[in-house]
Structures are given as structure tokens and as C-alpha cells.
């Protein structure tokens, strides 16, 4: 018999970014394992950036809830529509900051300043995140849905962390088995900042409350297990499952067939290094940039400019104006290309055309596994990974036989690798496909289905035992 699971998160297509892939793949493949998905997510008009290729929700039943939050309300009042990937828009990098500022009117600059203050105010008002108001509206919607159809379990996925309040509400109100999926750390997440000390205290209280009430915890990284065990005890580990992110073989097959035809470049000159993903402090490209500059000092800027391309794809490139100036001063402006945020399909195609795929992960992310890692491995291309050598990310990549791992920040070692590419070409790799296929999203979804089956089995057993106790008590009273 098919069972229904409510999947809850604001990070769901068409929202652009790798965060949406996890829940989207669960929704797509759960029917293969006897579970019908019902998705509760954010209204499209409240998303800042959406996939240019999105055509609709397809076969998955999806309920979208508008956010009562300040940012969303102001956007609606101003008639703002979501930007699409690849379009020239705020938050989608293309022109330099100087070019954008020169083209802006004073009114637009004032509006931008006011918007920044609004964002800061919302961050200060709501803990654990500005989606708190959305989670309240979603909680009410979830109860209404449960009144019209059978919902056997609920899965909430974070961030945003306030999504878990929806699952806790359903569990308390209706007794629905609840699985909390942590795609990222909540308390102690690297580079996550809160404006005030009291917010950090409340943050810890909220996470502890979620952990105390959930029926099962799913973590996207095995590196977080010791941290949760230390915080909440060994009993939590008994009801915790690690389900990493992965890759979608069906999408990769489609991209590979198209990208080979589109990739008209022959040979490997210039050598192309591709990075897809966010470009913020935790993914700083500076160590690699300095390494390229050092190689240029040895080989000549023109030689490097002719033979190397670094294509950086993702949000955050507008924060790196000093990086552009650094390369321009050294005659290396042609080496680095900022493409801004592209659609998922375009990112996969870029990965297929690359000679080397790049991972950037600064030392605070020792236990984090970058979502792009699995699509990189599935592409079967050499991977240059600048990250903490003793990290969960390194442990995941090493068995694939694809990765050259360099300590993030080690400019000398990075320069040696880049120099080797330019002198001798990129060394061919022999992927361990048996290992890599373990991360296919259809297979990973089977692990979530097993968790769901286990949770409703425990819930039904508890209901049966409770009914038996009530029946026994009633029988004793009758006999008395």
C-alpha cells in the first residue's frame, strides 16, 4: 500500500542552487519505494533567484506558501519578480561593481541601502532565521492538508532551520512520525553569524528542542556524528542515519549526450579549470589565485594567459573585485572568468567540458561535504580539491581516485599542481566507478524510504501497545 510523506523546506525548485537538489530527488524517487511525496514549500514569487529552465512542478504534488516575512512582503508590494539564472540582475554576477554603481541612480542606491537595512532587521528579529514566519504559516497549512488526506510521515529539511518547527508542530498536534534532515549544521555552522548574544542562546535552545522531539535524525555528513553525540548523548545516535548528497544519473546522461556535441574545442589548450558553487568566505579562491600568480612569475604572464582558464560559476563573484584587480595588475585578467549563477543543467554541462574540476573549502569546514563533490565524481574528471587535508570531504573524495587534495591556503603546493598542468598537461584518471555509484540519488532515496518505513512501524507498534494497555485497563475495571 502506498504511503504519503510530507516533505517540508523552502529550498525546493525552482529556487536556484545545489540545496534544492536533495529534496527534489527524494520527491522524484520515493514513489519507487512505496511512498507518495507531497511537498510543502515556498511560493515561487517569494524566491529571489530561480532556474531559467523551470517549467512547473510536474508530477509531484506541491503546495506553495507565501512568506509573511518583511523581505517577501516588500518584494510583493514593489511588484518584484524572481530573477532567473543567467539574467543580468542584482545577485547575479556579471558586470563589475564599478560598472553597476556608475549605472545606478541615486534613488536606486538609496533603495538598495534601505533594502540592506531591512534584511539586517529581519535577521535580528527572527531566530533561528528569517523564515520563522513562513514556518508558522506552513505549520497551519500542514495541519489543513492532514485534515483532507492521510499523511503517514513528515520530513523537514534544513536550512532554513525553522522548517523543523513544521515537523514538530505536526508531531505534537497529530502524532505524525517526524524525520528531521540536516543538510548543514545548525548550531556551530561555519560562517553563520547572528547579530546578538541572546540569539545564540535561543538558537541552542531551539536545536536542542528539535533533537529532543524528533523521531529520527538524518545527517548529510558522517563527520557531524561525533558532534551530535557529544551534545546530545549516545541515545541520539541510535536514531540517526547518515544520507549524503549525491548525483542524479538520469540528468547526467542527458547532459553528457548534449555537452559532447556542444563542446567543439579540440585538445586541451587552454586547460580549463571549472568551479561551480557559492563563492563566499568559506569557498575563498584566493589561495589558488595567488598560486596562479606565482606560476606566472616563473613561466610568464602571457604563457599562463594563453594556456589556462579558471571559470568560476556561482553566487558571490561580485564580492571579489579585489581579486579581479589583482589579476589585472599582473597581466592575468584573461585567466579568470566569472560567469555568475547559471542553471543546474548549465553547471553540469560546464563540468563535462572542464579539464579539471575545482573544490574550495576553507578550514572551518572540516566536517562539511560540498554537494558538488558527487556530481564532480560522477563526471569522471580530475578534481583539484583545496580543503583541509584531514577532513570528511577528503575522506569522501579519496576512494574515487579522481582527487588531488591540497591543503586550503597552501600556495606553494597549489602552484606546483598548476605548474604541472601547464608543463605536462592534466594526468588522466581512472575513476573507481563502483565506489562513485554508491552516491546515485535513487539509491540514496532508498535509505530515506527505509527510515520512513522504520518510523511508521515504530509509531504503529506504539499505538497498538497503547490500545492494548487501554483495553486491558478497561477489562480489569469491568471485572471489578
C-alpha positions in Angstrom: 0.0 0.0 0.0 1.3 3.4 -1.0 2.0 5.7 2.0 2.2 9.6 1.9 5.1 11.6 3.2 5.0 15.4 3.6 8.4 17.0 2.5 8.9 20.4 4.0 11.5 23.0 3.1 11.8 26.4 1.4 14.8 25.1 -0.6 13.0 23.4 -3.5 12.9 24.0 -7.2 12.7 26.4 -9.0 14.9 28.0 -6.4 18.4 28.2 -7.9 21.2 26.4 -6.0 22.5 23.0 -5.1 20.5 23.0 -1.8 17.3 22.2 -3.7 18.6 19.0 -5.4 18.4 16.9 -2.3 14.7 17.3 -1.6 13.8 17.3 -5.3 15.5 14.0 -5.8 13.8 12.5 -2.7 10.4 13.6 -4.2 11.2 12.1 -7.6 12.4 8.7 -6.4 10.3 8.0 -3.3 7.4 6.5 -5.3 9.8 3.7 -6.4 9.9 2.6 -2.8 6.1 2.9 -2.0 6.0 6.5 -0.8 3.9 9.2 -2.4 5.6 12.7 -1.8 3.6 15.8 -1.0 5.9 18.9 -1.0 5.2 21.9 1.2 7.5 24.8 0.1 7.9 28.5 -0.5 5.8 30.4 -3.1 7.7 31.0 -6.3 7.1 34.7 -6.2 9.0 34.8 -2.8 12.2 33.3 -4.3 14.9 35.8 -5.2 16.6 33.7 -7.9 15.0 30.8 -9.8 16.2 28.3 -12.5 15.8 29.7 -16.0 14.8 26.2 -17.3 11.9 25.7 -14.8 8.6 24.8 -16.4 6.5 23.8 -13.4 6.2 21.3 -10.6 5.5 18.3 -12.9 4.1 15.1 -11.4 4.9 15.9 -7.8 2.0 17.3 -5.7 3.3 20.7 -4.4 1.8 23.2 -2.1 3.4 26.6 -2.0 3.0 29.0 0.9 3.7 32.7 0.7 6.0 34.1 3.3 4.6 36.7 5.7 8.2 38.0 6.2 9.3 41.6 5.7 11.5 40.9 2.7 8.8 39.0 0.8 6.1 41.5 1.7 8.2 44.4 0.4 9.1 42.5 -2.8 5.4 41.9 -3.5 4.5 45.5 -2.8 7.2 46.6 -5.2 6.0 44.1 -7.8 9.4 42.4 -7.9 9.5 39.1 -9.7 12.1 36.4 -9.2 15.3 36.8 -11.3 16.2 33.9 -13.5 19.7 32.3 -13.7 21.8 33.8 -16.4 20.0 37.2 -16.4 21.7 40.4 -15.5 20.2 41.2 -12.2 21.2 42.1 -8.6 22.7 38.9 -7.0 23.6 37.5 -10.4 27.2 38.5 -11.1 28.3 39.9 -14.4 29.4 43.5 -14.6 31.9 44.8 -12.1 30.8 46.7 -9.0 32.1 49.9 -10.5 30.1 49.4 -13.7 26.9 48.7 -11.8 27.3 51.7 -9.5 28.0 54.0 -12.4 24.8 53.0 -14.0 22.7 53.3 -10.9 20.6 56.4 -10.0 20.8 57.9 -6.5 17.3 56.6 -5.9 18.3 53.1 -6.6 21.3 53.4 -4.3 19.1 54.7 -1.5 16.6 51.9 -2.2 19.5 49.4 -2.0 20.7 50.8 1.3 17.2 50.6 2.7 16.8 47.0 1.5 20.1 46.1 3.2 18.8 47.5 6.4 15.6 45.6 6.0 17.4 42.3 5.6 19.5 43.1 8.6 16.4 43.9 10.7 14.7 40.7 9.7 17.8 38.7 10.7 17.8 40.4 14.0 14.1 39.9 14.7 13.7 36.2 13.9 15.6 33.2 15.4 16.8 30.8 14.1 16.4 32.5 10.7 14.1 35.0 8.7 11.9 32.0 7.5 10.4 31.7 11.0 7.2 33.5 9.9 7.0 31.2 6.9 7.3 28.1 9.1 4.3 29.3 11.2 2.2 29.7 8.0 3.5 26.3 6.8 2.6 24.6 10.1 -1.0 25.8 9.7 -1.1 24.6 6.1 0.3 21.2 7.0 -2.5 20.6 9.6 -5.0 21.6 7.0 -3.5 19.2 4.5 -3.6 16.4 7.1 -7.4 17.1 7.6 -8.0 16.4 3.9 -5.7 13.4 3.3 -3.8 10.7 5.1 -0.2 11.9 5.9 1.9 9.0 7.3 5.1 10.8 8.0 6.8 14.2 7.6 10.3 15.1 6.6 11.6 18.6 7.3 14.9 19.7 5.7 17.2 22.5 6.8 18.4 25.1 6.2 16.3 27.1 6.9 16.3 25.6 10.3 12.8 27.0 11.1 11.5 24.4 8.7 11.8 21.8 11.5 9.2 23.7 13.6 6.6 22.4 11.0 7.5 18.8 11.7 7.5 19.4 15.5 4.0 21.0 15.2 2.6 18.1 13.2 4.1 15.6 15.6 2.7 17.3 18.7 -0.7 18.1 17.1 -1.4 14.9 15.1 1.2 12.4 16.3 2.8 12.2 12.8 6.2 10.5 12.8 8.8 13.2 12.1 12.2 12.9 10.4 14.5 16.0 10.6 17.0 16.2 7.8 20.1 18.4 8.4 21.8 19.3 5.1 24.1 21.7 7.1 25.0 22.2 10.7 22.7 24.4 12.7 24.5 25.4 15.9 28.2 25.8 15.1 27.8 26.1 11.3 30.9 27.7 9.9 30.5 31.4 8.9 26.9 31.5 10.2 26.6 34.6 12.3 23.8 36.1 14.5 23.8 39.7 15.5 23.2 39.4 19.2 24.4 37.1 22.0 20.8 36.3 23.1 20.1 34.9 19.6 22.9 32.4 20.0 21.5 31.2 23.3 18.0 30.9 21.8 19.5 29.1 18.8 21.0 26.4 21.0 17.6 26.0 22.9 15.7 25.6 19.6 18.1 23.0 18.2 18.0 21.0 21.5 14.2 21.1 21.4 14.1 19.8 17.8 16.6 17.0 18.7 14.6 16.1 21.8 11.3 15.7 20.0 12.2 14.3 16.6 11.6 10.6 15.8 14.6 10.3 13.6 17.6 12.4 12.6 19.2 12.4 9.1 22.6 14.0 8.6 24.2 14.8 5.3 27.7 14.2 6.6 29.2 11.4 8.7 31.6 14.0 10.1 28.8 15.5 12.2 28.0 12.3 14.1 30.6 12.8 16.9 29.5 16.4 17.4 25.8 15.4 17.9 26.8 12.6 20.1 28.9 14.9 22.3 26.0 17.4 22.5 23.1 15.1 23.0 24.4 11.7 24.1 24.7 8.2 22.6 21.0 7.5 22.6 20.6 10.0 19.7 23.0 8.0 17.5 20.6 5.0 17.7 18.0 7.0 15.8 20.4 8.8 13.4 21.1 7.9 9.8 23.7 9.5 7.5 22.4 10.1 4.0 24.9 12.1 2.0 24.1 14.2 -1.0 24.7 12.6 -4.4 24.3 12.8 -8.2 21.4 12.2 -10.5 22.4 9.7 -13.1 19.4 10.4 -15.4 20.3 14.1 -15.5 24.0 13.4 -16.1 23.2 11.1 -19.0 21.1 13.8 -20.7 23.8 16.5 -20.1 26.6 14.3 -21.3 24.9 13.5 -24.6 24.3 17.2 -25.2 27.5 18.6 -23.9 29.8 16.4 -26.1 28.1 17.8 -29.2 28.4 21.3 -27.9 32.0 21.1 -26.8 33.7 21.9 -30.1 37.1 22.7 -28.5 39.7 20.1 -29.5 42.8 19.3 -27.5 43.4 20.7 -24.0 44.8 24.2 -24.7 43.9 26.3 -22.8 43.5 24.0 -19.8 40.1 24.8 -18.3 39.5 24.5 -14.5 35.8 24.9 -13.6 34.3 25.7 -10.2 30.5 25.6 -9.7 29.0 26.8 -6.4 28.9 29.7 -4.0 32.0 32.0 -3.7 32.0 33.4 -0.2 34.5 33.4 2.6 34.2 29.6 3.2 35.0 29.0 -0.5 37.7 31.6 -1.0 39.6 31.2 -4.3 42.5 33.4 -3.1 45.0 30.5 -2.4 44.5 29.3 -6.0 44.7 32.8 -7.4 48.0 33.5 -5.6 49.3 30.1 -6.9 48.4 31.1 -10.5 50.2 34.4 -10.0 53.3 32.6 -8.7 53.3 30.3 -11.7 53.1 33.4 -13.9 56.2 34.8 -12.3 58.0 31.6 -13.2 56.6 31.0 -16.7 55.5 34.5 -17.8 52.1 36.1 -17.6 51.4 35.7 -21.4 52.2 32.0 -21.3 49.8 31.4 -18.4 47.1 33.6 -20.0 47.4 31.6 -23.2 47.3 28.2 -21.6 45.0 28.4 -18.6 41.3 29.3 -17.8 39.7 29.4 -14.4 35.9 29.5 -14.8 34.1 30.5 -11.5 30.4 29.8 -11.7 28.0 30.7 -8.8 26.8 33.5 -6.5 29.2 35.7 -4.7 31.6 36.7 -7.5 30.6 40.4 -7.0 32.4 40.2 -3.7 35.8 39.6 -5.4 36.6 42.9 -7.0 40.0 43.0 -5.4 40.7 39.6 -7.0 39.9 40.9 -10.4 42.2 43.9 -9.8 45.0 41.6 -8.5 44.9 39.5 -11.7 44.6 42.6 -14.0 47.7 44.1 -12.4 49.7 41.0 -13.2 48.6 40.7 -16.8 46.3 37.7 -15.9 42.9 39.2 -16.4 42.1 36.8 -19.2 42.7 33.7 -17.0 39.8 34.2 -14.5 36.2 34.2 -15.8 33.3 35.0 -13.5 30.1 33.6 -15.1 27.7 34.3 -12.3 24.9 32.0 -11.4 23.9 29.5 -14.1 21.1 26.9 -14.2 21.8 23.4 -12.9 21.8 22.0 -16.4 24.3 24.6 -17.5 26.5 23.9 -14.5 26.5 20.2 -15.3 27.4 20.9 -18.9 30.3 23.2 -17.7 31.6 20.3 -15.6 31.5 18.0 -18.5 33.5 20.4 -20.7 36.2 21.0 -18.0 39.7 19.5 -17.9 39.8 19.8 -14.1 37.0 20.4 -11.6 37.8 22.6 -8.6 36.6 22.3 -5.0 37.2 25.1 -2.5 36.6 24.6 1.2 38.2 26.6 3.9 39.4 25.0 7.2 36.3 25.7 9.3 34.5 23.2 7.1 36.4 20.1 8.3 33.2 18.0 8.6 31.2 19.6 5.6 30.9 17.7 2.3 30.3 20.0 -0.6 27.2 19.0 -2.6 29.1 19.5 -5.9 31.6 16.7 -4.9 29.2 14.0 -6.0 28.4 15.5 -9.4 32.1 16.1 -9.9 32.9 12.5 -9.2 30.1 11.3 -11.5 31.7 13.4 -14.3 34.8 11.3 -14.1 37.1 14.3 -14.4 40.3 15.1 -12.4 39.4 17.0 -9.3 41.7 19.6 -7.7 40.5 19.9 -4.1 41.7 22.8 -1.9 40.5 21.8 1.5 41.6 20.6 5.0 43.6 17.5 4.4 42.2 15.8 7.5 38.5 16.4 6.6 35.4 14.4 5.9 35.4 15.9 2.4 38.9 14.4 1.8 37.7 11.0 3.1 34.8 11.1 0.6 36.9 12.1 -2.4 40.0 9.9 -1.9 38.5 6.5 -2.8 37.2 7.8 -6.1 40.8 8.0 -7.4 39.9 11.4 -9.0 41.1 13.9 -6.5 44.4 15.7 -5.9 44.0 17.1 -2.4 45.9 20.2 -1.4 45.6 22.0 2.0 43.5 25.1 1.5 45.8 28.0 1.9 49.0 26.1 0.7 50.0 28.4 -2.1 53.3 26.6 -2.8 51.6 23.2 -3.2 48.8 24.7 -5.4 51.4 26.4 -7.6 53.2 23.1 -8.1 50.0 21.5 -9.3 49.1 24.3 -11.6 52.6 24.4 -13.0 52.5 20.7 -13.6 49.3 21.1 -15.6 50.9 23.7 -17.8 54.2 21.8 -18.3 52.9 18.3 -18.8 49.1 18.5 -19.2 46.5 17.0 -17.0 47.2 13.5 -15.9 44.5 11.0 -17.0 42.5 9.4 -14.2 40.9 6.0 -13.7 37.7 6.5 -11.6 36.5 3.8 -9.2 33.0 3.7 -10.6 31.8 1.0 -8.2 32.6 3.5 -5.4 31.1 6.5 -7.1 27.8 4.8 -8.0 27.1 4.5 -4.2 26.1 8.1 -4.3 23.5 7.9 -7.0 20.4 9.7 -5.7 18.0 6.9 -6.5 20.0 4.6 -4.2 20.3 7.3 -1.5 16.5 7.7 -1.6 16.1 4.1 -0.8 17.8 4.8 2.5 15.3 7.5 3.3 12.5 5.2 2.4 13.9 2.6 4.9 14.0 5.3 7.6 10.4 6.3 6.9 9.3 2.6 7.0 11.0 2.2 10.3 9.5 5.3 11.8 5.9 4.5 10.9 6.5 0.9 12.1 7.6 2.1 15.5 4.7 4.5 15.6 2.1 1.8 14.7 3.7 -0.5 17.3 3.4 2.2 20.0 -0.2 2.8 19.0 -1.0 -1.0 19.2 0.7 -1.3 22.6 -1.2 1.8 23.9 -4.5 0.3 22.6 -3.8 -3.0 24.3 -3.0 -1.3 27.6 -6.2 0.7 27.4 -8.2 -2.5 26.6 -6.5 -4.3 29.5 -7.3 -1.5 31.9 -10.9 -1.4 30.7 -11.3 -5.2 31.1 -10.0 -5.0 34.7 -12.4 -2.2 35.5 -15.3 -4.3 34.1 -14.4 -7.4 36.0 -14.1 -5.4 39.2 
